[in-house]
């Protein structure tokens, strides 16, 4: 490193060019790097989505989910655990893989077994969709499609056929199925009474349509010189042609389809409704892939909207709502703003303490260059620009000036010893090379344990640690290359012969110049060969220089310098008095530090603090079985009441009711919705920094009073909460797992009642339901056999009448005008089946046996209908049924809420069914795991720092003295969090880790100087006193700069605010300990050793 300093002085352009390259590459890296809220979280998950329209959750579970899960566990390796949901008509199976497993190979194995298991599942089931999921793949934009003239079915058709295909072209975008509207079908709406009049059944109509609508290839004929392609009408050519399909012949008369049914291109039965301003619309959610940038995806969507508007009718309105890029931009801008303000404050602190603009310019130049170097390293290690990496850079701004400040301050000290400028630069850098190197390593080492964090925490804080380490290494390198270069040309050399000319005696000036140059050459040789050392000298006052007139800035600088010297003299007097009673001082200060740790018990615990944002997410569950049309009407009224309860606070409200048409949406975007009685309400707020916790309480009280019998719960709305909850609606998830669903549900209901009484617990709900209104239609098989009605006849006719033929027999009609194919669905319209008696009057008959034996029967003749309750959704964990009780704290910290949840669960463990087990999952458990790992990492950091200093100082005692400042740092953190009512969180613990490194670095400066002085005169007390006074300015500057750099972060609307507060509090008290406690401990230990040595002699 000494040679680098010499190179910097002899070849200054080298590092100037290097700085220019850093600026160019840094700007390039910023422009090219992906920008997001969080780093990419690479947890390997594969989701398998099965669809079987109309099948109840119990049948989906037993006939599809169970079978597939068992096949998975017998053939696919590396499965961590399996979590599945069986909904009405679909099954979502999420396979969480071990981290060391190759996701591509596992996905290939899952796809292969999915194709194999189809043979063991219900007939006509389609192969599943196999998709890769990631916590970082979250919704980033929502497109709202509305019209005053088009029907919901037309809007849905436009969204699928014209809008969605263009959106797919946006790089990094993932497009689930549109929400709302109705998927288009060729609807054959049969009339039950007309069927009875013509002795036909729904199955007859279905079979006739299939016989008369065949998909066959065309032919080819060569007639003379022309080659003719042959097209038949085996597949119906137009919708009108369907009405001409003959169903039955009665003598010379024919019964056509038009006689018993209406045929139209129409929307399917409404299952999912999106309501905007009281009208049905369609919502297209745009997600980003895990590797993509939120900003680039949203910008791509914005860029393509003008094109979308050209492919839809003029009365169709396309609007971008819920733009997540706003949240990302504000979060990034907040951090960048913090960095800029921090840099300005740091520069001001340095200017005040150094009293000159020259060294301030040099030190300030290292800040942006170090940050740009870190950004270059992050880009080439495939990290994104996000809140965590920028937070690490903001955190390091105050520390970046440490090395440059210490180097410049030490150069200044040597200049005032009367040395030539280059000699002062070389001696100054050489003297503190080892202490600054060890201090830089100490700050870097404290971040190493963060690379060992598991789960989400590891993916979040690893990049932050990288950012800090890269910036610190860059700062150290620049302090010994660029700083000496700039110092040579910017710092004023008061000892240069040119400043002490003797016009009357030129021989004196010549001799002085020769001595000056000789001294510089000797110093360079010593530095290049790493020999010699620094030489202490006394500066000689230059009376002539003092008489010269001074500029205003020089006078201000000298005034500041005199004020600082008085302040340092006062500190020296205080330290001297403390030394006189050093034992008492050490005991009192240690007692204060350790006693302050008690304050941690009064702080709550949160994973990440909640910040103000511009959106809210609410879920409404109406009474079970509420039909979708009723749910969307009530949700429209709720939207109006929300605007009344929050006047001028809400910009847009979108209600999304019922299960989506595309079942894979439930895998991409999990919500609490399980049926037609559920609605997700998304609110965009007018203020981007709205106190959403206050709004939630207003809505809970107001809406619960207005809509009794309905459940209102709130889910994470910002990207941070969605990612950390990983699809869960609440941070605490009490899971009851076991094979006996009935007994488990009774236990769940009792536990739910107890958990609702926890103070501060909100939105305590049971996710799964067991009493969805269900009509059980049972046939009398024996009686049916007597009238030639088999169970197949009974089941097929009932299914076609109530659900349609879509699932059991896929058949499509091709619209040759548009090139689109639509499924054909034969059924009795729902408005024609509004009573049980109408269902019982559905005609059925057998088509088997000899003609004449087939007698038409009514469904009620061979069957009965009775109401029962069935599960609305069945959840599995590791192939056993699971019930979830969600708990969200409000106005209370997550940690204490979790403790009370555990106490209640333990209090009723004796009532837990024998085959069941209770576990608590969710963000709260991730928090505890992260806390434990970070505390262990903090201890490990201290141990690593100690061992590092042992290696560098070749002493066991001096490193111990250095780390004695750390109890004070922890005490300062405790006080700051307590006084600012800040909960302990992962960012706060990160701040504690950073404080440990910085406090250690400052202590190293003091102890290393004391080692030098004690080697000269051998007096421990005097050495400690000299070290405190000599290192007062650099320690105070680095600490003040760090504290000033954290002020914007600590006071901003950022999730890293606890980090800034922890650093400010910890470093404030740690600095006091470094300047008083550490010298006293040094004096006590070494004075006793000196006394023991003397007595031994």
N, C-alpha and C positions, 0 to 999 in steps of 0.2 A: 504493500500500500504506500510506503514511503516513496518507492520508485514512481508510482502513479502521480504523486504530488509533484515530484520533480518534472515528470513529463508534462503535467498541466502547466507548470511555470515556463518550461523551455519551449513547448509546442502548444501554445494556447488555442490555436485554431482547431486543434483536434476535437476538443470537447465543446467548442462553440458549434462546430458542424454536427457533432453528436446531438446537441440540444435541438438544433434545427430539424434533424431527422426524427427525434422524439416527437416534436410538434406535428410534423407531417403525418407520421404513422399513427399518432394518437388521434388526430382528427379523422383519419381514414377508419380507424377502429371504431370510433364513436358512430360514424355514419353507417358502417356495415353491420355492427353488432345488433342482434335482436334485442328489443326493448320490451320488458314485461314487468309485472308486479313482483313476481317471485322467480327464483331460479327454477330450471326444469327439474321436476320431481320424478325420478325414474323408478317408480315402484311397478314391477311387472304384474299386470292384471289382464286376463282374457275373459271376455264376456260372451256367453253363448245364448242366443235368443231364439226360443221356439214359439211358434204361433199355431193355434188351433181354434179358429173362431167359434165362439159360443160355448166352449167347454168350461165348466165350473172349476174354481180353484182347487177343490178337493180332487176332482178327476185329473186336472193338470198335474197336481202334485203326485198322485199315485201312478198315473199312466205315462207321464213324461219325465217329470223332475227326478223322482226317486230312481227310475231306471237309468237315466243318463248319469246321475251322480255316481251310482255304483259302477257303471262302466268306466267312468273317469278314474276312479280310485284304483281300478285293477289294471289300467293300461298306461296312464300318464304319470311320468316321474316328476319329482320336484314340486309337488303341490304343498303349499303352506296351509291353506284352509279353503273351504268352499262355502260360499254364501249365496243363497238363492231365494227368489220370490216367485210364488205361483199365483198369478192374477187370473181374472176372468178372461180366458182366451189366449193367455200367453204365459211363458215361463222365462225368467231371467236368471241365468246361472253365472255367477262371477267366480272365477278361479284365481285365487291369489297365489303367486308362485314364489318360491324361494329366490333370494337375491342372486345366488350364484348360478341359477338356471338360465340357459340360453332361451330368451323369450320366443325367438323365431322358431326354434325346434319344438318348444312346448306348444306353441300355437299350431304348428303343423300336426303334432300328435293329437291335439284336441280336435282339429278339423277332421282328421282321419277317423277317429272314433265316433265323431258326430255323424258321419256318413254311414258308418256301420250300424249304429244303434237304431237308425230309422226303421229297419226291418222289425224291431221289437216294439215299436210305438203304434198308436192308433192308425188305422188306414187313412190314406190320402194326406198324411201330414207331410209338409214340405221340409227339406233339409234346413237346418238352422242357419242363422247369421252368426258368424264367428268374428268378433271385433276385439281390437286392442284398446284398452282403457288406460288412462293416466290421470292422476290427480291434477296435473297442470292443464288438462284438456277441459276447459270450462267455457260456459257461454260468455261471449264477449260483445255480442250485438243482437238486437231483435228487430226484425223488419215487420211492420204492421201493414197488412193489406186490407183495405176497406173499399166499399162502393155503396152508393145510394140506390143503385138499380139492380145489381147482380145478386143472385141468390148465394147462400153459403156454399152450395155445391159448385157453382160456377167459379167462385173465388178460389176454392180449393183446387179445382181443376187447372185454373190459371197458374196457381202457385206451383203445382207439381209439373205441369207441362212446359211452362215458359219461364217462370222466375227462378225456380230452383236450379235448373240446368245451367243457367248463366252464373249463379252464385257459386256453384261448384268450381268454377274456373279460378276463383280467388285463391291465390297461393296460401297454403296453410289453413284454409277454412275446412271445417267439418260440418256437414249439413244433415241434421236429423230430419225426420219427416215433418211436414208442416203441422201446426196445431190448429184446431178449429175447423169449421166447415164440414163438408161431407164428401167422402170419396165417391167419384162417379161410378155408376153401374148401369147396366141395362136392366131396369127394374120391371119385372113381370108381376104386376099386382093382381093376384087372383081374387075373385069374388066368391066367398064361401057359399052364398045362397044360389048363385048361378051354377056352381059345381054340383050342388045337391039336385038342382032341377034337371041336370043333364047326366046324373049318375056318374060323376067324375070325382076324382080325389086330387089333392095337391101333387101326389106322386105321379099320377097320370100326366098331369101337365108337364112336370119336370122331365119325365121320360120322353114325352113327345117332342119337347124342345131339343133334347139331346140327340134324338134320332134324326131330326130335321135340320140340325146345325152341326155340320161336320167340317173339320179342318183337313182338307185334302190338297195335295199338290196339283198344279195345272198340267196340261199335256202339251203336245206339239204336233202340228200337222203341216205337211208341205203340199200346197195346192198350186200346181203349175210353178210359176217363178217366185211365189211368195211363201215364206215360212210363217205359219200362223201359230200363235200361242193360244192354247185352249183354256178358257176359264169357265168354271161351272158355278152355279149358285148353291153348291152343297153347303157352303157357309152363307148365311143370310146376308144379303148385300146392303139392305137399308133397314132402319128401325121399323118402317111401315110394313116391310115384308114379314116381320115376326107375327103380325096380327093375322096373316094369311096362312099360318101353319095349321094344318088339319089335325085335330085331336082324336076324332072318333067319327065313325060312319054309322048312321042309323037309316037303314034302307038306302034310298037314293040321296039322302041328305047328309051333309057333313057338319060337324061341330068344329068351328075354327077357334083359334086362340082368342080372337077378338070377342067371341061370344061369352067368354068366362073371365077375361083379364084385360087390363090396360097395360100397354107396353110403352115405356118412355125411357129416354136417357136421363137419369135422375140421380139425386144424391142418395147414398145409402142411409140406413137408420142412423140417426144422430147419436154419437157416442162421446164426442168431444166438442165443446163450444168455447170459443174465445169471444168475450164481450168487451167492446170498446165504446164508451159513451152510449151504452144501452143497445148497441147494435152488434149483431154477429159479424165477425171478421175472421181473418186468418193471420196467424202469427208464424213467422219463420225464424227460428233461433239459429244463429251462427256461432259455432264453437271454433276454437282454435286447436290445432294439433299441439302436442306437448313441446315440439321443437320450434313452433312458429312464434312470431312476435305479435302481441296483442295489437300494438299500434299499426303494424303493417297489414294485419288481417282486417281491422276495422277501416283503415284507409282504403283498402281494396274494395270493401263493400260500399263505401261512400262513392268511390270512383265509378262503380258499375251501376249505381242507382239510375243515373240518366239513361243508360241503355235499357234498363228494366222498364222504365216508363214508356219507351217506344214500342215495346212488344205486348203491352196490355191495352185494353180499351181506354179511352180518354177519361171515362168516369171512374176508373179504378185509381185509388190513391195509395201510393207507397211511401211509407214514412219510417225513418230509422229512429228507434227508441231504445232505451237502456244501453247506451253506448259506454262499454266498459273502458274504452280508451281514455275517457275523461278522468276516471278514477286513477288510471295508471299515470296519465300525464300530470295530474295534480300531485300524486305521490312522488313521482320523479322530480317534478319542479320544486316541491317542498324540500327534497333532499339537496337538489342543486342549489337552491336558495340558501339552505343551511351551509353548504360548502363555501359559497361566495361570501356570506356574512362572516362565517368562521375565519376565512382567510383574511378578510379585512380587519377583523378584531385582533387576530394574531399579529398581523403587520403593525397595527397600532400599539399593541403591547410591546412588541420588540422595539419600535421606534421610541416609545416612552422610556423603556428601561436602558436602551443603549444610548439614547440621546443624540443620535446622528442618523441622517437619511442614508448615508453610504452603506453601512452594514445592513440596514433594513432592506435596501434594494436587493442586496446579494441574497439575504435569507429568504425574502419573498419570492425570488426567482425559482427557488428550489421547490416551492409548493406546487405550482401547476405542472412543472416538469415531472415531479414524482407521481402526481396523480395521472398524468398522461402515460407514463411508463407502466403504471399499474393497469390502466385500461388496455394498453397494448398486450400485456401479458394475459389479461383476462380474455381478450378476444382470441388470442392464439391458443388458449387452453379451452376454447369452446364454451366459455361462460357468457351469459347475457348481461345486459345492463338492466339492473333491477333495483328494487328498494334495498335489498340486502347488500349487494356489492357496492352500491352508491353509499349506503349507510356505513359500510366499512371504510370507504374513502373519507366520508364526512368525519367519522370517528378518528381517522388518522391525521386529519389536517393539523390538529394541535400538536401532534407528536412529530410530524414531518419536520418541523422547524427545530426540534431538539438538537439533532446532530449539527446542523448548520449553525445554530445559535451558540452551541458550546465551542465549535471550531472558531467562529468569528470572535467570540468573547475571549478565548484563549490567545488568539492572534493579537488582539488588542492589548492584552496583558503583556505579552512579549514585546510589542512595539513600545509600550511605556517603560520597558526595562532598558530602552536605549538601543535596541537592535535594529539593523537594517530591515526593510520591509520583507524581502524574500526570506531572510534568516528568521524573522519573526513568524512568517507563514510556515516554514518548515519545522521550526522548533515547536510552534504552537500545535500543529497537527500531529507531530510525532509524540508529544507529551500525552495527548489524550486519545491517541489511536486505540489503545487497548481498552480503556474504560468505555469509549463510545461504541466500540465493536461488541463488547460484552453487553452493554445496555441495549443495543439494537437486537442482538440475539435474544436477550431476555424478553423484550416485547414480542418478538416473533414466536418464541417458544410457548408463551402463554396461550397462543392460539392453536397450537398443535392438537391439544385434546379435542377441539371442536371437530376435527376430521374423523374422530372416532365415534361421534354421535350416531345413533341408529335411527331408522325410520325417517319421518318427515323432517325432524330437527336436523339430521345430518345433511340432507339435501339443501336446507335453508341456510345453515350457518357455515358449511364448508366454503362456499363462494365468498362469504363475508370475510372469513379468515384469510382466504387467498388474497383478497383485495388489500387487507391491512399488511400482510407479509410482503407482498409485491411492492407496495408503496414505501414501506420501511427500508427494504433493501435498496430500492432506488434512491431514497433519501440519503442513506449512508454512502452509496457510491458517488452521488453528486457532491456530497459534502467534502470529499477528498479529491475531486476532480474539477468540477465546475466552480465550486466556491473558491478554491485557491486561485484559479484563473481570473475570476472576477475581482477577487481581493487585490490581486497584483495591479490591476488597472483602475480600480475604483477607490480603494482605501487610501487615505492620505498618509504619507510617510513623513512624520515630523523629524525623523533622524537622518533624512537624506541630506547629503552635502549641499544640494541646491537650496535647501532651506536655511543654510547657515553660511552664506557667502561672506568672504572677507575681501572687499574690493582692493584694500590696500596691501593685502598679503596673499597674492595668488598662489604662492607655493604651499600655503597652508591648505587652501581649497584642493589643490592637486593631490597633496598627501592624504587628505581626508577621503577623497574619491577613491584612491588606490586601496586604502584600508577597507573602505565600504565594499568594494568589489571583491577584494580578497576574502573578506568574511563570508560573503554570499557564496563564493566558489567552494570554500571549505565546508560550509554547511550542506551544499548540494552533494559533495563527494561523500560526506558522512551519511547523508540520507540514502544515497544510491547503494552504499555498501553496508547500510544498516549498522553503523558504528557510531560512537560518540553519544551525545545525548543533549538534552536541553540544559541551558546554563542560566542560572538565576543571576540577575544583575540589578543594580539600582539605577533608576533613571535620574538624569541630571537636569534640573530645571533650566530652561532656556529663557533667560531674562529678556533678551532681545525679542524673542518670539512673542512673549507675553505682552510686550509694549506695542506690538503691531495692532492696528485697528481691526475689529472683528465684525463680520456681517451679522444680520439679525438672526439667521438660522443657527449660526455658531453660538451666539449668545444664548438662544433658547436651549440649544443642546447642552451647553455648559451649565445653564441654570438647572435643567433636569438632572444632569449628572451630579451637581452639588446636592440637590435634594435627595437623590438616591443614596449618595454617600452618607448623608446624615441618617437616613433610614437604616443603612447597613451598619453604621456605628451604633445606632440604638439596638439593633439586633445583636451586635457583638457584645454590648453590655449585658443584655438579657441572657445571652448564652454563657457569658462569664459567670453571672450570678447562678445560673442553673448548674454550671459545672461545680461551683462551690458547694452546692447541695445536690449533687448528682444522684445519689441513692434515693433521696426523697423525690426528686423530679421523675426518675424512672418509675418508681412505685406508683406515684399519683397518676402519671400519664397512662401507664399500663392499665391501672384500675379503671380510668375513664374509658379507655378503648374497649376493654373487655366488658365493662358494664353496659356500654352502648349496644352491644350485641343483643341484649335483651329486647331491644326495640323491634328486632326482626319478628318477634312473636306477635306483635301488634299489627303487622302488615298482612294483608290478604295475599292470595296467590292466584295468578292468572297465567294462561299460556302466553297469549299476546293481548295487549290492551285493545279495547274497542275504540275506534276513532270515528269522528263525524264523517258522514258520507252523504251521497245524493240519491240513495234508493233504499227501499224497504221491501221485504218479502214476507207475505202473510199467507197462512193456509186456513181455510174454513172447511169444517166438516159439519154438514147438516145431518138431520136424523137419517139413520141407515135406510137405504132404499129410495131416498128422494130421487125422483126422475130428473134426467138431465135438463129438461125444459124448465122445471121448477128451480133447479139450482142456478141456472144462468139468469133467470128473472130476479131471484133474490140477490144474487151477486151484483147485479146492476144497481139494485137499491142500496146495497152495502157501499158501492163505489160513491154514490151520491152522499151517503152519510159520512164517509171518510172525509170528503171535501168540506163538509160542515164541521166536523170535529177538528179538522186541521185547516182552518181557513187560510187561503193564499199560501199554503205550504206545499201543495201537491200539484204537479204539472200534468202527469199522465197516469192513468190507472188501466191495467190490463187484467181481466179476469179469465183464467184458463180452467174450465170445469171439465171433469171426467177424464177417463183414460185416453191417451192419444191413439190416433188411428194406426200409427206405426209403433209396434211394441218395442222396437229397439230404442225409441226415445227414452223409455224407462231405464235403460242401461246407461245411456249417455248422460241423461239429466234426471237423477233420482229425486223424487219428491214424495211427500206423504200421501199422495193421491192413490186410492185403491179402487174407486168406483164413481158412479154418477153423482154421489152425494158430496164429492170433494171438489174444492176450487182452490187454485193458487192465484193469489192476488199480488201483482207486481206494481209497486208505486215508484214513480220517478218524482223526486222532490225538486222544488225550485231552487233551494239553497244547496250548493255542492258540499257545504259543511254543516249539515243539519244534525242536531243532537237526537239521533234516532231512538235512543233509550227513553227519552222523554216522550217522544211521539208514540212509542209502543205502549207505554202505560196509559196514555190518553185513549188510544184505540181499544185496548183491552177492556177498560172500564166502560167506555161508551158503547161499544158494539155488543158486549155481553149483555148489557142492560136492554138494548134495542132488539136483540135477536136471541131470546132465551131458548135453550135447547141446542144451540149451535156452539161448536168448539172453535175458538180462535187461537191460533198459535203462530209464532214468528220464527223464521229461519234466517240463516246468514244471507245477507244481500250483497255484500261487497266481495270482491275476489279473494281477499285474505281469509274471510270466514269460510267461504265455500271450499277453498283448498285445504284449510286446516281441519275442517269437519269431514272432508272426504266423502261427501254425499249424505252424511247423517244430518237430520234436521236439528239436532241439539247436541251440545257438548258433552252431556252425560247420557249414556244409554245403558239402562239396566236390562240385561238379557237373561231370560229364563229359558233354559234349553233342556229338552227331554222328550221322550216318545209319547207320553200320555197328555194329549192336548186338553182334554176336558178338565182333569184335575189341575193341570198347570194354569189353565185360564182362571180357575177359581182363586188360586193363590195369587195370580197376577192382579186380579181385581182388588183383593185385600191390600196387597202391597201398594198398589196405585193410590188407594185411599189414604194410606199413611204418608206416602211421599208428598201428597198435595199439601200436607200440613207443615212442611218445612218452611221456615221463614225465608223469604227471598227466592223461593223456588217458583218458577212460572212455567206455563205451557207443559204441565205434567199430564201426559196423555199416553194411552195404550195404542200402539200403531195398528196392531192386528185386530180384526173384528171376528166374532163367531156367530152373529145372528143377522146376517144379511137376509132380507125377506125373499123366500124361495118357494115356488109352487112345485110340489112333488106330484108328478103325473104317473100313476101306477096302473098297469094293465093287468087284467085277470087272464093269465096265460091259458088256463084250462078252458074258460068260457070262449076265449078267442079262438082256440083250436077247434072248438065245436062249430064255429061259424066261419071257419077257414080264414081267420085273421091271425097271422103270425106276429111275433114280436117285431120282426123287421118291418112289416107293414105298418104296425102301430107307431114305431119309432120314426120311420122315414117321414110319414105324413105329419106327425107332430112337429118334427124338426123343420120341415119345409114350411109349415104354417107359421111357426113362431120365430125361427131364425133365418130361414132361407136355405137355398141349395148351394150357396157359395163355397162353404168349407168341404162338404162331402163329395162334391163333384165339380171341379173347376172347369168352366167353359167360358170362352171369350168371344166377343164380337169385335171385328175389325172395322173401324170407321175409315173408309178408304179416302175420305176427303181430308182428314187430318193425319192419317197414319197411326192413330192411337187405338189401342186395344182395350176394351172395357169388359170386366167380368159380368156374367149373366147371373142374375139372382131371382129365383122364383120363390114367392112368399105371399102370405096374406098380409096386407098393410096393417101396421100397428093400430091405426084408428078403427079398424074393423074387429080388433080383438081387445076390447076394453073391459070385458067381464068374463068371469070364469065360465058362465053358460055358453058364451060364444066359442070358447075353446072346446068345450064338450061337444059342440055341434059340428065340429070339423068332420067331413066325411072320410072314411077309410074303407079299403077293401083289398083283398088279395088278388094278385094277378096270376096266381099259380092255379093249376088244376084245369079241368075241362070247362069249356064255355058253358055258361048257364048255371054253374055252381057258384060263380062269383056274385056275392050279394053285398050291396053297399051297406055299411054300418056307420053309425055315428061314434065318434071317439068316446063319448060318455057311456055308450052301451057296453064297452069292454074295458073301461078304465075309470079311475077316480082321481080327483084333484084335492090335495090337502096342503095347507101352508106350514112351512117349517123354517128354521133358521140354519144357514150354512156359513162357513168362513168366507170373509170378503177377500182375504189374501192369506196365504200360508208361507211363512218364512222358514228356511232351513239354515242351520249352521252345522257344518260337518255331518250332513245327511240326517239331522234330527230336527223336529219342529222347534221353532224359536219364537218367543214373544218379546217385544221391545217396549219398555217404558221410557219415554224420553223426558228429560228434565233440563230446563234452561234456567240459570240464575239471572236475576235482574235486581240491580241495586245491591248486589252482594258478590263477593269474590267466588271464583270457581272452586278454589281449594276447600274453603269451609263448607260450601254446599255439598261437595263430594264427601266430606267427612260425615255430615249428617245423613246423607244417603246411605253410606256404609253402616252407620249405627242402626238405622232402621232395618236395613237388610239383615244385619246380624240378629236383631231383636226378634225376627220372625223366622229364623232359619229352622226352628224345630217344626214349623208347619209346612215346610217345603216338601212336596211329594218325593217319595223315595227315589224315583228314577230321574229326578230333575236336578239341575245345577244352576246356580246364579252367578253371573259374572257382570262386572261393570266395565263397559268399553266406552270409546269415544275420545273426544279431544282431551277430557280431563285426565284420562290414563296416559295419553301421550305427553301431557304436561308433567305428570309425576315422573315418568321415565326420563324426560328431557332434563328435569331438575336434578334427578339423581346423577345422571351422567355428567351434567355440567358441574355439579359440586365435586364429584370425583375428579373431573377434569381440572377444576380449580386447584384442588389439593395436589394433583399430579403436576400442574404447572409450577407450583411453588417448589416442589421437590426438584423438578427439572432445572428450574432457575438456580436453585441452591447448588446442585451438582455442576452446572455450567460454570458458576462463579468459582467453585472449588477448583475445577480444572484450570481456569484462567489465572486465578490468584495463587494456586498451589497452597491453599490454606483451608482448614475446616472452620476456623474461627471467624475470619473476616466475612465470609458469606453469611454466617449466622448473624453477625452485626448488621449486615445489609438488609436482611429480610425482617429485622425487628420493626421496621416501619410499617409492615403489612397489617398488623392488628389495628393500627390507627386508620388505615385505609378502609378496612371493613367497618370500623366504628363510624367513620364519616358517611359511608354508604347507608348505614342503618339510620342515622339522623336525617339525612336528606330524604330518603323514602318515607320516613315517618312524618316529617314536617310537611311534605308536599302531598301526603295522602296517596302515595303511589304504591300499588301492589307489587309484590315480588313477581317477576315474570322472566321469561327467557331473555328478552332484551336487557332487563336489569342485571341479570347474571352475566350477560355478555359484557356489560359495562364494568362489572366487578372484575372480570378477567382482564380487561384492558387496564383497569386501574392498578392491578397487581404488577403488570409489566412496567408501566410508567413510573410507579412509586419505586420499584426496584432499580430502574435506570437512574433515577435521581440519587438514590442512596449510594449507588456504585460510584458516582462522581465524587461524593463526599468522602467515602471510605478510601477510595484509590488515592485521593490527594493526601489524606491523613497518613497513608502508608509511605508516601514519598517524604513527607515532612518528618516522620518519626525516624526514618532512616538517616536523616541529616543530623538531627540534634538528640534523638532518643527520648524526648519527653512526651509522654502520651497525652497529658492534659493540654499541653501547648499545641501539639499536633492536631488534636480534635478541634480546638478553638480556631486554629488557623484554617483548617479544612472547612469549617462552617462558614467563616467569614469569606474565604477565597471563593467558595462555590456558592455563595449566597445568590449572586446575580444569575448564573446559569440555571440553578435550580428554580429560582423564583420565575425566571423567564419561561422556562419549559413548562412549569406548572401553570403559570398564568396564561400562557398561550393555549395550553390544552383546555383549561377551564373556559377561556373565552371562546374557543372553537366549539365547545359543547353547548353554549348558551342558546344558539338558534335551534338546535335539535331538542334541547330540554324544554323549550317553551313553545314548540311548534305542534301542529295537529298531525303528529306522526306516531306510528307504532313503535318507533325507536326513541320516543321521548323518555321512557324510563332508563334507557341506556345513557342518554346524556345526563340525566339527573344523578344516576349512580356514579358516573365519572366525576362530576362536579363535586359531589359530597365526599367521595372517597379520596380524591386527589387533594382537596382542601386540607383535610385533616392529615393525610399522608405527608403533605409538604411540611406541616408543622412538626410532625414526628421526624421527618428527614433532617430538618435543620436544628432540632433541639434534642429529641429523644436519641437518635442515632449517635450524635457526637458524645452524649453523656454515657451511653452504653459502651462506646469505644474507649472513652476515658476510664471508665470503671474497670473494664477487662484488662486493658493494656497497662494501666497504672498499677494494678495488683501484680501483673506479671513482672513488671519492671522492679517493683518493690521486692517480690519474691526472689528475683535474680540477684539483686543487690545484697539481700540478706544472706543468700546462699554463698555469694562471694566473700 
